[in-house]
Amino acid sequence: MKAETKVGIFTLLGLVVLGFSLYLLGGFSITRSYDVNVRFADVSGLPVKAAVKLSGVEIGKVKDIKIEDQQVVVVLGIHEGIDLYKGAQFSVVMTGIIGTKYVKIVQGNEALGLIQAGDYVSGIDEKPMDEQIAETMKSVRELVDSVNNRGQFGAELNDAMKDIRQLSANVNQLVLTMRPYVTQSMQNLEEITEKLNLVMDAINNEEGVLGTLIKDEQMKDQVKQSVSELKTTMTEVKSFVGKMSRFRVYWDFDFFYGINNQVASSDLALEIFPSSGYTYYRAGIANVGNEDDRLSEEDYVERNKIDLRFGLYNRWADLSAGMIRGAGGVALHVKPFYDHDFLQRFTAGVEFSDWGRDRIINGRLFDKPNLSYGVDYRVSKYFSVGAWMRDTLETNDLNVKANISFNDQDISSFFGLATMAR
């Protein structure tokens, strides 16, 4: 083989290797694209070559990030064949709390026309995730400090608890008044059952006085059947009373405070857990307040809405459905780390209701469903705090939350007695 041929082959192989290296390791791409320039105020953490996604599908890469006229301009390389319409929304988001950042695009209106190559558009400036988390944690700390120091929030929470304690005391007094009668009824059931057993023994024993008196076999069979049915009834009554005594009833009080709109609201409910397990019932009032009070400019909380739900639960999840804040809906609360000593204190929740909402609230039209989600942290057996985004499809208000929940054994006994008396 001639030297010139060897040199040519070596050069050709070198070019091939170089081409693949540029393609695999560099920013070179054989996919043709066009540029769209997006202005942002801050793109902290967004790297060059980050993905550009439309409806979750990658359609390009970030080609460059530069400063023009005191603004950050992100140059997007959009694959040819992908049309973007004017009115499209551009934002920098994260794949998760600790994930990488990318540019998210929400498609615009086709009737407005196409975004052309080289056009400049404005992006949506949102607070970085780390700042949002920091603000949320600051709000939670202020909430706890307010409760501990009896601030405005603590004072309102304390007043609400006084009302709950007064109501509980009234019911407790009623239960205490009725408890002797219930106890006496249980003792009477035991005595009746013992006497029925003696009667049955006497009938079966022909040498006894009662067996001697009842010589008629037909009459004896009728008496035995009647006494047997009576014993069965007494057994069922005792079992029924025992089940009712295992009723569990909880007071559940939620207090929400909007960080941005400074609107406070509270929910009060009774949660009833029958002895069967895995089911419960919730009855209460959401957003307790005086409907005649004057509303502030950004107060869109509708007062005194019925909350009636049927729920299923186990160790790691709680699913309920019914009337949620006055409208049909569902709610889900999950403990993803229920078997971890510390992480089990965290609960993630979501509520989705009022699907057909289309009405004016405080001068504003609401026509999207009510979707809220958040995270709660259980501080103790009776108290928890959390951060919730409420009505995210409309107002998207950040709220700090405090919850007080405790089992009222006297009311549990009262509900058991009421059920027995039906």
VOMIKOL-451375 format. One record per residue (C-alpha): residue in one letter; z, y, x; residue number from 1. Coordinates in nm, 2 decimals. Layout:
VOMIKOL-451375
+------+--------+--------+--------+-----+
: code :     pz :     py :     px : pos :
+------+--------+--------+--------+-----+
:    A :      Z :      Y :      X : NUM :
...
+------+--------+--------+--------+-----+
This chain:
VOMIKOL-451375
+------+--------+--------+--------+-----+
: code :     pz :     py :     px : pos :
+------+--------+--------+--------+-----+
:    M :   0.00 :   0.00 :   0.00 :   1 :
:    K :  -0.10 :   0.34 :   0.14 :   2 :
:    A :   0.17 :   0.60 :   0.22 :   3 :
:    E :   0.02 :   0.84 :  -0.03 :   4 :
:    T :   0.05 :   0.59 :  -0.31 :   5 :
:    K :   0.41 :   0.52 :  -0.22 :   6 :
:    V :   0.49 :   0.89 :  -0.22 :   7 :
:    G :   0.32 :   0.93 :  -0.56 :   8 :
:    I :   0.51 :   0.64 :  -0.72 :   9 :
:    F :   0.84 :   0.77 :  -0.57 :  10 :
:    T :   0.77 :   1.12 :  -0.71 :  11 :
:    L :   0.68 :   0.99 :  -1.05 :  12 :
:    L :   1.00 :   0.78 :  -1.07 :  13 :
:    G :   1.20 :   1.09 :  -0.96 :  14 :
:    L :   1.05 :   1.30 :  -1.23 :  15 :
:    V :   1.13 :   1.03 :  -1.49 :  16 :
:    V :   1.49 :   1.00 :  -1.37 :  17 :
:    L :   1.52 :   1.38 :  -1.37 :  18 :
:    G :   1.39 :   1.41 :  -1.72 :  19 :
:    F :   1.63 :   1.15 :  -1.86 :  20 :
:    S :   1.92 :   1.32 :  -1.68 :  21 :
:    L :   1.83 :   1.65 :  -1.83 :  22 :
:    Y :   1.80 :   1.49 :  -2.17 :  23 :
:    L :   2.13 :   1.29 :  -2.16 :  24 :
:    L :   2.36 :   1.51 :  -1.96 :  25 :
:    G :   2.22 :   1.86 :  -2.00 :  26 :
:    G :   2.15 :   2.10 :  -2.28 :  27 :
:    F :   1.78 :   2.01 :  -2.29 :  28 :
:    S :   1.66 :   1.86 :  -2.61 :  29 :
:    I :   1.32 :   1.74 :  -2.72 :  30 :
:    T :   1.40 :   1.84 :  -3.08 :  31 :
:    R :   1.24 :   2.17 :  -3.17 :  32 :
:    S :   1.46 :   2.43 :  -3.32 :  33 :
:    Y :   1.48 :   2.80 :  -3.43 :  34 :
:    D :   1.76 :   3.05 :  -3.36 :  35 :
:    V :   2.00 :   3.21 :  -3.62 :  36 :
:    N :   2.25 :   3.47 :  -3.49 :  37 :
:    V :   2.58 :   3.48 :  -3.67 :  38 :
:    R :   2.83 :   3.76 :  -3.63 :  39 :
:    F :   3.21 :   3.67 :  -3.62 :  40 :
:    A :   3.52 :   3.87 :  -3.53 :  41 :
:    D :   3.68 :   3.58 :  -3.35 :  42 :
:    V :   3.56 :   3.23 :  -3.26 :  43 :
:    S :   3.85 :   3.11 :  -3.04 :  44 :
:    G :   3.81 :   2.75 :  -2.93 :  45 :
:    L :   3.45 :   2.72 :  -3.04 :  46 :
:    P :   3.25 :   2.57 :  -2.75 :  47 :
:    V :   2.89 :   2.60 :  -2.67 :  48 :
:    K :   2.70 :   2.29 :  -2.78 :  49 :
:    A :   2.94 :   2.25 :  -3.07 :  50 :
:    A :   2.79 :   2.09 :  -3.38 :  51 :
:    V :   2.64 :   2.29 :  -3.67 :  52 :
:    K :   2.68 :   2.11 :  -4.00 :  53 :
:    L :   2.53 :   2.16 :  -4.35 :  54 :
:    S :   2.70 :   1.97 :  -4.63 :  55 :
:    G :   2.86 :   1.75 :  -4.36 :  56 :
:    V :   2.53 :   1.66 :  -4.19 :  57 :
:    E :   2.46 :   1.79 :  -3.83 :  58 :
:    I :   2.16 :   2.01 :  -3.83 :  59 :
:    G :   2.19 :   2.18 :  -3.49 :  60 :
:    K :   2.40 :   2.30 :  -3.20 :  61 :
:    V :   2.56 :   2.62 :  -3.08 :  62 :
:    K :   2.33 :   2.74 :  -2.81 :  63 :
:    D :   2.51 :   3.05 :  -2.69 :  64 :
:    I :   2.81 :   3.27 :  -2.76 :  65 :
:    K :   2.79 :   3.64 :  -2.66 :  66 :
:    I :   2.91 :   3.99 :  -2.73 :  67 :
:    E :   2.69 :   4.24 :  -2.89 :  68 :
:    D :   2.81 :   4.59 :  -3.02 :  69 :
:    Q :   3.17 :   4.48 :  -2.99 :  70 :
:    Q :   3.11 :   4.18 :  -3.21 :  71 :
:    V :   3.09 :   3.81 :  -3.13 :  72 :
:    V :   2.75 :   3.67 :  -3.19 :  73 :
:    V :   2.71 :   3.29 :  -3.21 :  74 :
:    V :   2.35 :   3.17 :  -3.15 :  75 :
:    L :   2.28 :   2.86 :  -3.36 :  76 :
:    G :   1.99 :   2.63 :  -3.28 :  77 :
:    I :   1.88 :   2.49 :  -3.62 :  78 :
:    H :   1.65 :   2.19 :  -3.62 :  79 :
:    E :   1.30 :   2.27 :  -3.74 :  80 :
:    G :   1.24 :   2.15 :  -4.10 :  81 :
:    I :   1.59 :   2.25 :  -4.21 :  82 :
:    D :   1.57 :   2.56 :  -4.43 :  83 :
:    L :   1.86 :   2.80 :  -4.47 :  84 :
:    Y :   1.86 :   3.04 :  -4.76 :  85 :
:    K :   2.00 :   3.39 :  -4.77 :  86 :
:    G :   2.35 :   3.41 :  -4.90 :  87 :
:    A :   2.45 :   3.10 :  -4.70 :  88 :
:    Q :   2.81 :   3.11 :  -4.58 :  89 :
:    F :   2.89 :   3.04 :  -4.21 :  90 :
:    S :   3.24 :   2.97 :  -4.09 :  91 :
:    V :   3.41 :   2.81 :  -3.79 :  92 :
:    V :   3.63 :   2.51 :  -3.90 :  93 :
:    M :   3.81 :   2.22 :  -3.74 :  94 :
:    T :   3.76 :   1.85 :  -3.80 :  95 :
:    G :   4.13 :   1.81 :  -3.83 :  96 :
:    I :   4.46 :   1.98 :  -3.73 :  97 :
:    I :   4.40 :   1.88 :  -3.37 :  98 :
:    G :   4.03 :   1.82 :  -3.39 :  99 :
:    T :   3.73 :   2.00 :  -3.24 : 100 :
:    K :   3.57 :   2.31 :  -3.39 : 101 :
:    Y :   3.22 :   2.33 :  -3.53 : 102 :
:    V :   3.02 :   2.57 :  -3.74 : 103 :
:    K :   3.01 :   2.49 :  -4.11 : 104 :
:    I :   2.73 :   2.61 :  -4.34 : 105 :
:    V :   2.74 :   2.63 :  -4.72 : 106 :
:    Q :   2.38 :   2.66 :  -4.84 : 107 :
:    G :   2.27 :   2.99 :  -4.99 : 108 :
:    N :   2.05 :   3.07 :  -5.29 : 109 :
:    E :   1.69 :   2.96 :  -5.28 : 110 :
:    A :   1.59 :   3.25 :  -5.50 : 111 :
:    L :   1.70 :   3.50 :  -5.23 : 112 :
:    G :   1.45 :   3.36 :  -4.98 : 113 :
:    L :   1.47 :   3.20 :  -4.64 : 114 :
:    I :   1.67 :   3.30 :  -4.33 : 115 :
:    Q :   1.40 :   3.35 :  -4.07 : 116 :
:    A :   1.42 :   3.27 :  -3.70 : 117 :
:    G :   1.61 :   3.53 :  -3.50 : 118 :
:    D :   1.77 :   3.68 :  -3.81 : 119 :
:    Y :   2.13 :   3.82 :  -3.79 : 120 :
:    V :   2.38 :   3.71 :  -4.06 : 121 :
:    S :   2.75 :   3.77 :  -4.10 : 122 :
:    G :   3.00 :   3.48 :  -4.08 : 123 :
:    I :   3.32 :   3.43 :  -4.27 : 124 :
:    D :   3.62 :   3.52 :  -4.05 : 125 :
:    E :   3.91 :   3.29 :  -4.13 : 126 :
:    K :   4.24 :   3.27 :  -3.95 : 127 :
:    P :   4.25 :   2.99 :  -3.69 : 128 :
:    M :   4.43 :   2.67 :  -3.79 : 129 :
:    D :   4.70 :   2.72 :  -3.53 : 130 :
:    E :   4.78 :   3.07 :  -3.67 : 131 :
:    Q :   4.79 :   2.93 :  -4.03 : 132 :
:    I :   5.03 :   2.66 :  -3.92 : 133 :
:    A :   5.25 :   2.91 :  -3.73 : 134 :
:    E :   5.26 :   3.14 :  -4.04 : 135 :
:    T :   5.35 :   2.85 :  -4.27 : 136 :
:    M :   5.63 :   2.73 :  -4.04 : 137 :
:    K :   5.75 :   3.09 :  -4.01 : 138 :
:    S :   5.76 :   3.12 :  -4.39 : 139 :
:    V :   5.95 :   2.79 :  -4.41 : 140 :
:    R :   6.20 :   2.91 :  -4.16 : 141 :
:    E :   6.25 :   3.23 :  -4.35 : 142 :
:    L :   6.29 :   3.03 :  -4.67 : 143 :
:    V :   6.56 :   2.82 :  -4.52 : 144 :
:    D :   6.73 :   3.13 :  -4.37 : 145 :
:    S :   6.72 :   3.30 :  -4.70 : 146 :
:    V :   6.89 :   3.00 :  -4.87 : 147 :
:    N :   7.15 :   2.97 :  -4.60 : 148 :
:    N :   7.22 :   3.35 :  -4.59 : 149 :
:    R :   7.21 :   3.40 :  -4.97 : 150 :
:    G :   6.91 :   3.64 :  -4.95 : 151 :
:    Q :   6.70 :   3.73 :  -5.25 : 152 :
:    F :   6.55 :   3.39 :  -5.27 : 153 :
:    G :   6.89 :   3.23 :  -5.22 : 154 :
:    A :   7.05 :   3.44 :  -5.49 : 155 :
:    E :   6.78 :   3.35 :  -5.74 : 156 :
:    L :   6.81 :   2.98 :  -5.65 : 157 :
:    N :   7.19 :   3.00 :  -5.68 : 158 :
:    D :   7.16 :   3.16 :  -6.03 : 159 :
:    A :   6.92 :   2.89 :  -6.14 : 160 :
:    M :   7.16 :   2.62 :  -6.01 : 161 :
:    K :   7.45 :   2.78 :  -6.20 : 162 :
:    D :   7.25 :   2.75 :  -6.52 : 163 :
:    I :   7.17 :   2.38 :  -6.44 : 164 :
:    R :   7.53 :   2.31 :  -6.37 : 165 :
:    Q :   7.64 :   2.47 :  -6.70 : 166 :
:    L :   7.39 :   2.26 :  -6.89 : 167 :
:    S :   7.49 :   1.95 :  -6.71 : 168 :
:    A :   7.86 :   2.02 :  -6.78 : 169 :
:    N :   7.79 :   2.06 :  -7.15 : 170 :
:    V :   7.61 :   1.72 :  -7.16 : 171 :
:    N :   7.88 :   1.56 :  -6.95 : 172 :
:    Q :   8.14 :   1.67 :  -7.19 : 173 :
:    L :   7.94 :   1.51 :  -7.47 : 174 :
:    V :   7.92 :   1.19 :  -7.28 : 175 :
:    L :   8.29 :   1.19 :  -7.20 : 176 :
:    T :   8.37 :   1.23 :  -7.57 : 177 :
:    M :   8.15 :   0.93 :  -7.66 : 178 :
:    R :   8.23 :   0.71 :  -7.37 : 179 :
:    P :   8.55 :   0.55 :  -7.52 : 180 :
:    Y :   8.35 :   0.44 :  -7.83 : 181 :
:    V :   8.08 :   0.29 :  -7.61 : 182 :
:    T :   8.35 :   0.10 :  -7.41 : 183 :
:    Q :   8.52 :  -0.02 :  -7.72 : 184 :
:    S :   8.18 :  -0.14 :  -7.86 : 185 :
:    M :   8.12 :  -0.35 :  -7.54 : 186 :
:    Q :   8.46 :  -0.51 :  -7.57 : 187 :
:    N :   8.40 :  -0.59 :  -7.94 : 188 :
:    L :   8.07 :  -0.76 :  -7.84 : 189 :
:    E :   8.26 :  -0.98 :  -7.59 : 190 :
:    E :   8.52 :  -1.07 :  -7.85 : 191 :
:    I :   8.26 :  -1.15 :  -8.12 : 192 :
:    T :   8.07 :  -1.37 :  -7.88 : 193 :
:    E :   8.39 :  -1.57 :  -7.79 : 194 :
:    K :   8.48 :  -1.62 :  -8.15 : 195 :
:    L :   8.13 :  -1.74 :  -8.24 : 196 :
:    N :   8.16 :  -2.00 :  -7.96 : 197 :
:    L :   8.48 :  -2.12 :  -8.12 : 198 :
:    V :   8.32 :  -2.14 :  -8.46 : 199 :
:    M :   8.03 :  -2.35 :  -8.32 : 200 :
:    D :   8.28 :  -2.59 :  -8.15 : 201 :
:    A :   8.47 :  -2.62 :  -8.47 : 202 :
:    I :   8.16 :  -2.71 :  -8.67 : 203 :
:    N :   8.04 :  -2.97 :  -8.42 : 204 :
:    N :   8.38 :  -3.13 :  -8.41 : 205 :
:    E :   8.42 :  -3.32 :  -8.74 : 206 :
:    E :   8.78 :  -3.39 :  -8.67 : 207 :
:    G :   8.86 :  -3.01 :  -8.67 : 208 :
:    V :   8.97 :  -2.83 :  -8.98 : 209 :
:    L :   8.64 :  -2.65 :  -9.03 : 210 :
:    G :   8.44 :  -2.96 :  -8.96 : 211 :
:    T :   8.64 :  -3.15 :  -9.22 : 212 :
:    L :   8.59 :  -2.88 :  -9.48 : 213 :
:    I :   8.22 :  -2.87 :  -9.44 : 214 :
:    K :   8.12 :  -3.23 :  -9.54 : 215 :
:    D :   7.79 :  -3.13 :  -9.69 : 216 :
:    E :   7.54 :  -3.19 :  -9.41 : 217 :
:    Q :   7.29 :  -2.94 :  -9.55 : 218 :
:    M :   7.56 :  -2.68 :  -9.57 : 219 :
:    K :   7.67 :  -2.76 :  -9.22 : 220 :
:    D :   7.32 :  -2.72 :  -9.08 : 221 :
:    Q :   7.28 :  -2.38 :  -9.25 : 222 :
:    V :   7.61 :  -2.26 :  -9.11 : 223 :
:    K :   7.53 :  -2.38 :  -8.77 : 224 :
:    Q :   7.18 :  -2.21 :  -8.78 : 225 :
:    S :   7.34 :  -1.89 :  -8.90 : 226 :
:    V :   7.60 :  -1.89 :  -8.63 : 227 :
:    S :   7.34 :  -1.98 :  -8.37 : 228 :
:    E :   7.12 :  -1.69 :  -8.47 : 229 :
:    L :   7.41 :  -1.46 :  -8.46 : 230 :
:    K :   7.50 :  -1.57 :  -8.11 : 231 :
:    T :   7.14 :  -1.51 :  -8.00 : 232 :
:    T :   7.15 :  -1.16 :  -8.15 : 233 :
:    M :   7.48 :  -1.08 :  -7.97 : 234 :
:    T :   7.33 :  -1.20 :  -7.64 : 235 :
:    E :   7.02 :  -0.98 :  -7.69 : 236 :
:    V :   7.24 :  -0.68 :  -7.78 : 237 :
:    K :   7.45 :  -0.74 :  -7.47 : 238 :
:    S :   7.14 :  -0.76 :  -7.25 : 239 :
:    F :   6.99 :  -0.45 :  -7.41 : 240 :
:    V :   7.31 :  -0.25 :  -7.35 : 241 :
:    G :   7.32 :  -0.37 :  -6.99 : 242 :
:    K :   6.96 :  -0.26 :  -6.94 : 243 :
:    M :   7.03 :   0.08 :  -7.09 : 244 :
:    S :   7.33 :   0.12 :  -6.85 : 245 :
:    R :   7.08 :   0.10 :  -6.56 : 246 :
:    F :   6.89 :   0.41 :  -6.67 : 247 :
:    R :   6.85 :   0.67 :  -6.40 : 248 :
:    V :   6.80 :   1.03 :  -6.49 : 249 :
:    Y :   6.73 :   1.31 :  -6.23 : 250 :
:    W :   6.73 :   1.68 :  -6.26 : 251 :
:    D :   6.43 :   1.82 :  -6.07 : 252 :
:    F :   6.41 :   2.19 :  -5.99 : 253 :
:    D :   6.12 :   2.35 :  -5.80 : 254 :
:    F :   6.10 :   2.71 :  -5.68 : 255 :
:    F :   5.78 :   2.86 :  -5.55 : 256 :
:    Y :   5.73 :   3.19 :  -5.38 : 257 :
:    G :   5.39 :   3.33 :  -5.30 : 258 :
:    I :   5.35 :   3.47 :  -4.95 : 259 :
:    N :   5.06 :   3.70 :  -5.03 : 260 :
:    N :   5.12 :   3.80 :  -5.39 : 261 :
:    Q :   5.50 :   3.79 :  -5.37 : 262 :
:    V :   5.52 :   3.61 :  -5.71 : 263 :
:    A :   5.81 :   3.37 :  -5.77 : 264 :
:    S :   5.81 :   3.09 :  -6.03 : 265 :
:    S :   6.03 :   2.79 :  -6.10 : 266 :
:    D :   5.99 :   2.45 :  -6.27 : 267 :
:    L :   6.28 :   2.26 :  -6.44 : 268 :
:    A :   6.24 :   1.90 :  -6.56 : 269 :
:    L :   6.42 :   1.57 :  -6.63 : 270 :
:    E :   6.28 :   1.26 :  -6.47 : 271 :
:    I :   6.38 :   0.94 :  -6.65 : 272 :
:    F :   6.35 :   0.60 :  -6.47 : 273 :
:    P :   6.40 :   0.30 :  -6.70 : 274 :
:    S :   6.56 :  -0.02 :  -6.57 : 275 :
:    S :   6.22 :  -0.20 :  -6.56 : 276 :
:    G :   6.12 :  -0.02 :  -6.24 : 277 :
:    Y :   5.79 :   0.12 :  -6.11 : 278 :
:    T :   5.75 :   0.36 :  -6.41 : 279 :
:    Y :   5.91 :   0.69 :  -6.50 : 280 :
:    Y :   5.88 :   0.97 :  -6.75 : 281 :
:    R :   5.89 :   1.34 :  -6.67 : 282 :
:    A :   5.97 :   1.61 :  -6.93 : 283 :
:    G :   6.02 :   1.98 :  -6.86 : 284 :
:    I :   5.90 :   2.33 :  -6.85 : 285 :
:    A :   5.68 :   2.48 :  -6.57 : 286 :
:    N :   5.69 :   2.84 :  -6.46 : 287 :
:    V :   6.01 :   2.92 :  -6.65 : 288 :
:    G :   6.03 :   3.29 :  -6.74 : 289 :
:    N :   6.02 :   3.57 :  -7.00 : 290 :
:    E :   5.67 :   3.61 :  -7.13 : 291 :
:    D :   5.74 :   3.97 :  -7.23 : 292 :
:    D :   5.79 :   4.07 :  -6.87 : 293 :
:    R :   5.53 :   4.30 :  -6.72 : 294 :
:    L :   5.30 :   4.12 :  -6.47 : 295 :
:    S :   5.22 :   4.25 :  -6.13 : 296 :
:    E :   4.86 :   4.30 :  -6.03 : 297 :
:    E :   4.81 :   3.96 :  -5.87 : 298 :
:    D :   5.05 :   3.76 :  -6.09 : 299 :
:    Y :   4.83 :   3.49 :  -6.26 : 300 :
:    V :   5.12 :   3.25 :  -6.33 : 301 :
:    E :   5.13 :   3.15 :  -6.70 : 302 :
:    R :   5.48 :   3.13 :  -6.82 : 303 :
:    N :   5.67 :   2.85 :  -7.00 : 304 :
:    K :   5.41 :   2.57 :  -6.99 : 305 :
:    I :   5.50 :   2.22 :  -7.11 : 306 :
:    D :   5.52 :   1.95 :  -6.84 : 307 :
:    L :   5.51 :   1.59 :  -6.98 : 308 :
:    R :   5.40 :   1.30 :  -6.76 : 309 :
:    F :   5.40 :   0.93 :  -6.73 : 310 :
:    G :   5.42 :   0.80 :  -6.38 : 311 :
:    L :   5.40 :   0.49 :  -6.16 : 312 :
:    Y :   5.57 :   0.47 :  -5.82 : 313 :
:    N :   5.66 :   0.25 :  -5.53 : 314 :
:    R :   5.79 :   0.31 :  -5.18 : 315 :
:    W :   5.49 :   0.51 :  -5.05 : 316 :
:    A :   5.32 :   0.66 :  -5.35 : 317 :
:    D :   5.38 :   0.83 :  -5.68 : 318 :
:    L :   5.10 :   0.87 :  -5.93 : 319 :
:    S :   5.15 :   1.05 :  -6.26 : 320 :
:    A :   4.93 :   1.18 :  -6.55 : 321 :
:    G :   4.98 :   1.38 :  -6.86 : 322 :
:    M :   5.04 :   1.75 :  -6.94 : 323 :
:    I :   5.08 :   1.92 :  -6.61 : 324 :
:    R :   5.17 :   2.29 :  -6.65 : 325 :
:    G :   5.04 :   2.30 :  -7.00 : 326 :
:    A :   4.71 :   2.11 :  -6.95 : 327 :
:    G :   4.58 :   1.76 :  -6.89 : 328 :
:    G :   4.58 :   1.65 :  -6.53 : 329 :
:    V :   4.70 :   1.40 :  -6.26 : 330 :
:    A :   4.93 :   1.43 :  -5.97 : 331 :
:    L :   4.96 :   1.22 :  -5.66 : 332 :
:    H :   5.24 :   1.22 :  -5.39 : 333 :
:    V :   5.21 :   1.00 :  -5.09 : 334 :
:    K :   5.45 :   0.91 :  -4.80 : 335 :
:    P :   5.20 :   0.78 :  -4.54 : 336 :
:    F :   5.49 :   0.71 :  -4.30 : 337 :
:    Y :   5.74 :   0.57 :  -4.54 : 338 :
:    D :   5.86 :   0.31 :  -4.29 : 339 :
:    H :   5.93 :   0.56 :  -4.01 : 340 :
:    D :   6.29 :   0.69 :  -3.97 : 341 :
:    F :   6.19 :   1.05 :  -3.93 : 342 :
:    L :   5.83 :   1.09 :  -4.06 : 343 :
:    Q :   5.93 :   0.93 :  -4.40 : 344 :
:    R :   6.08 :   1.27 :  -4.48 : 345 :
:    F :   5.73 :   1.42 :  -4.52 : 346 :
:    T :   5.54 :   1.39 :  -4.84 : 347 :
:    A :   5.19 :   1.50 :  -4.90 : 348 :
:    G :   5.10 :   1.59 :  -5.26 : 349 :
:    V :   4.81 :   1.71 :  -5.47 : 350 :
:    E :   4.79 :   1.82 :  -5.84 : 351 :
:    F :   4.46 :   1.84 :  -6.03 : 352 :
:    S :   4.46 :   1.97 :  -6.39 : 353 :
:    D :   4.32 :   2.21 :  -6.65 : 354 :
:    W :   3.96 :   2.08 :  -6.59 : 355 :
:    G :   3.80 :   2.28 :  -6.87 : 356 :
:    R :   3.98 :   2.61 :  -6.79 : 357 :
:    D :   3.78 :   2.91 :  -6.91 : 358 :
:    R :   4.01 :   3.20 :  -7.01 : 359 :
:    I :   4.13 :   3.54 :  -6.90 : 360 :
:    I :   4.46 :   3.56 :  -6.72 : 361 :
:    N :   4.60 :   3.90 :  -6.65 : 362 :
:    G :   4.26 :   4.06 :  -6.67 : 363 :
:    R :   4.08 :   3.80 :  -6.45 : 364 :
:    L :   3.85 :   3.52 :  -6.56 : 365 :
:    F :   3.95 :   3.17 :  -6.45 : 366 :
:    D :   3.68 :   2.91 :  -6.50 : 367 :
:    K :   3.76 :   2.65 :  -6.24 : 368 :
:    P :   4.01 :   2.36 :  -6.25 : 369 :
:    N :   4.36 :   2.41 :  -6.11 : 370 :
:    L :   4.38 :   2.23 :  -5.78 : 371 :
:    S :   4.70 :   2.25 :  -5.56 : 372 :
:    Y :   4.80 :   2.06 :  -5.26 : 373 :
:    G :   5.08 :   2.08 :  -5.00 : 374 :
:    V :   5.34 :   1.91 :  -4.78 : 375 :
:    D :   5.72 :   1.87 :  -4.85 : 376 :
:    Y :   5.99 :   1.80 :  -4.60 : 377 :
:    R :   6.31 :   1.64 :  -4.73 : 378 :
:    V :   6.60 :   1.81 :  -4.56 : 379 :
:    S :   6.87 :   1.61 :  -4.73 : 380 :
:    K :   6.91 :   1.37 :  -5.02 : 381 :
:    Y :   6.92 :   1.66 :  -5.27 : 382 :
:    F :   6.71 :   1.94 :  -5.10 : 383 :
:    S :   6.36 :   1.97 :  -4.96 : 384 :
:    V :   6.13 :   2.25 :  -4.85 : 385 :
:    G :   5.75 :   2.27 :  -4.83 : 386 :
:    A :   5.43 :   2.47 :  -4.81 : 387 :
:    W :   5.17 :   2.45 :  -5.09 : 388 :
:    M :   4.83 :   2.61 :  -5.15 : 389 :
:    R :   4.82 :   2.67 :  -5.52 : 390 :
:    D :   4.52 :   2.71 :  -5.75 : 391 :
:    T :   4.29 :   2.67 :  -5.44 : 392 :
:    L :   3.96 :   2.70 :  -5.64 : 393 :
:    E :   4.06 :   3.04 :  -5.78 : 394 :
:    T :   4.34 :   3.24 :  -5.61 : 395 :
:    N :   4.42 :   3.00 :  -5.32 : 396 :
:    D :   4.77 :   3.14 :  -5.28 : 397 :
:    L :   5.00 :   3.01 :  -5.00 : 398 :
:    N :   5.35 :   2.94 :  -5.14 : 399 :
:    V :   5.67 :   2.82 :  -4.99 : 400 :
:    K :   5.86 :   2.58 :  -5.20 : 401 :
:    A :   6.22 :   2.46 :  -5.24 : 402 :
:    N :   6.32 :   2.16 :  -5.44 : 403 :
:    I :   6.66 :   2.04 :  -5.56 : 404 :
:    S :   6.68 :   1.69 :  -5.71 : 405 :
:    F :   6.99 :   1.49 :  -5.80 : 406 :
:    N :   7.09 :   1.20 :  -6.02 : 407 :
:    D :   7.31 :   1.28 :  -6.32 : 408 :
:    Q :   7.49 :   0.96 :  -6.40 : 409 :
:    D :   7.65 :   1.09 :  -6.71 : 410 :
:    I :   7.32 :   1.20 :  -6.86 : 411 :
:    S :   7.18 :   0.86 :  -6.75 : 412 :
:    S :   7.46 :   0.69 :  -6.97 : 413 :
:    F :   7.38 :   0.93 :  -7.25 : 414 :
:    F :   7.01 :   0.84 :  -7.25 : 415 :
:    G :   7.10 :   0.47 :  -7.24 : 416 :
:    L :   7.33 :   0.51 :  -7.54 : 417 :
:    A :   7.06 :   0.72 :  -7.73 : 418 :
:    T :   6.80 :   0.44 :  -7.67 : 419 :
:    M :   7.05 :   0.18 :  -7.79 : 420 :
:    A :   7.11 :   0.37 :  -8.11 : 421 :
:    R :   6.75 :   0.40 :  -8.22 : 422 :
+------+--------+--------+--------+-----+
